[in-house]
């Protein structure tokens, strides 16, 4: 598990992994979503509360997850405002919860428990009692993984990174 900026993968490496993972899952708009995720990750690196987990095989990034505490006062972009409006009174339950921003596994390493292990390590390392993630609202490996970890549906959210309708899952 990496916690210091110097030990974390660079945005380009994260973008490449996200694109590979998404392409194998059949997600549309892979290039745009991968680039957006890399940009958001790069911006998040300036935060002091970022927690990240990595898995490498012979130096190559094969698994990655990161997130940070969610504070509504910091969220002034249109996507976050849309999320708050959709959640209504439930939005307060996400204040200071840990937002899982990205979890990606190289296609060669799927279905071997790596995603489960990365998510488990990320949740433990966060130290937060409540975690949440926005995933595409479809029967996908991501939804199955989060549900297997005990996440439950809270609401339909704004679009996911791939442009498909989002499903907000919460744990805790």
LINDARA-V758997 format. One record per residue. RES is the residue in three letters. PSI is psi in radians with two decimals (none if undefined). NEAR is the number of other ideal C-beta (glycine too) atoms within 8 Angstrom. Layout:
res = <RES,RES>
psi = <PSI,PSI>
near = <NEAR,NEAR>
//
This chain:
res = <UNK,UNK,UNK,UNK,UNK,UNK,UNK,UNK,UNK,UNK,UNK,UNK,UNK,UNK,UNK,UNK,UNK,UNK,UNK,UNK,UNK,UNK,UNK,UNK,UNK,UNK,UNK,UNK,UNK,UNK,UNK,UNK,UNK,UNK,UNK,UNK,UNK,UNK,UNK,UNK,UNK,UNK,UNK,UNK,UNK,UNK,UNK,UNK,UNK,UNK,UNK,UNK,UNK,UNK,UNK,UNK,UNK,UNK,UNK,UNK,UNK,UNK,UNK,UNK,UNK,UNK,UNK,UNK,UNK,UNK,UNK,UNK,UNK,UNK,UNK,UNK,UNK,UNK,UNK,UNK,UNK,UNK,UNK,UNK,UNK,UNK,UNK,UNK,UNK,UNK,UNK,UNK,UNK,UNK,UNK,UNK,UNK,UNK,UNK,UNK,UNK,UNK,UNK,UNK,UNK,UNK,UNK,UNK,UNK,UNK,UNK,UNK,UNK,UNK,UNK,UNK,UNK,UNK,UNK,UNK,UNK,UNK,UNK,UNK,UNK,UNK,UNK,UNK,UNK,UNK,UNK,UNK,UNK,UNK,UNK,UNK,UNK,UNK,UNK,UNK,UNK,UNK,UNK,UNK,UNK,UNK,UNK,UNK,UNK,UNK,UNK,UNK,UNK,UNK,UNK,UNK,UNK,UNK,UNK,UNK,UNK,UNK,UNK,UNK,UNK,UNK,UNK,UNK,UNK,UNK,UNK,UNK>
psi = <2.36,2.37,-0.45,2.61,-0.70,-0.41,-0.17,2.64,2.71,2.83,-0.64,-0.71,-0.69,-0.72,-0.77,-0.78,-0.78,-0.78,-0.76,-0.81,-0.72,-0.69,-0.71,-0.44,-0.08,0.29,2.40,2.76,0.58,-0.85,-0.80,-0.76,-0.71,-0.75,-0.75,-0.78,-0.70,-0.69,-0.79,-0.68,-0.79,-0.75,-0.67,-0.42,-0.32,-0.21,2.62,-0.04,0.26,2.34,2.34,2.63,2.53,2.72,2.30,2.57,2.01,0.80,-0.27,2.39,2.04,-0.16,2.47,2.46,2.56,2.87,-3.06,2.95,2.50,2.14,2.06,-0.59,-0.45,-0.23,1.63,0.03,2.83,-0.71,-0.81,-0.67,-0.67,-0.75,-0.83,-0.73,-0.72,-0.61,-0.49,-2.26,-0.43,-0.28,-0.61,-0.49,-0.26,-0.17,2.17,0.17,2.84,2.09,2.01,1.88,-0.59,2.42,2.07,2.46,2.32,2.43,-0.54,-0.21,0.21,2.78,0.47,0.15,0.05,-0.76,-0.75,-0.83,-0.76,-0.78,-0.74,-0.83,-0.66,-0.77,-0.74,-0.82,-0.49,-0.55,0.15,2.54,-0.38,2.36,2.63,2.78,2.63,2.16,2.80,2.43,1.36,2.83,1.70,2.90,-0.62,-0.82,-0.77,-0.69,-0.88,-0.70,-0.69,-0.55,0.00,0.11,2.58,2.76,2.28,-0.77,2.92,2.33,-3.01,3.13,2.55,3.09,-0.47,-0.06,-0.11,2.80,2.46,2.64,2.11,2.11,2.49,2.61,2.26,none>
near = <7,9,7,6,5,4,7,11,9,6,9,7,9,16,12,10,15,14,11,10,13,13,10,8,9,5,11,7,8,11,7,8,14,13,9,9,13,13,9,10,13,8,7,11,9,4,7,3,6,10,12,12,14,12,13,8,7,4,4,7,13,12,15,15,14,14,13,12,10,12,8,10,4,5,11,5,6,5,8,10,10,9,14,10,7,10,13,6,5,9,11,6,9,13,9,7,15,14,12,12,9,13,13,12,13,13,9,5,11,12,2,5,5,12,12,10,9,15,14,9,11,16,12,7,10,11,4,11,4,12,15,16,11,11,12,13,9,6,4,9,8,10,13,9,12,13,10,7,11,6,11,8,6,10,8,8,11,8,9,13,7,12,9,11,8,13,13,14,15,13,12,7>
//
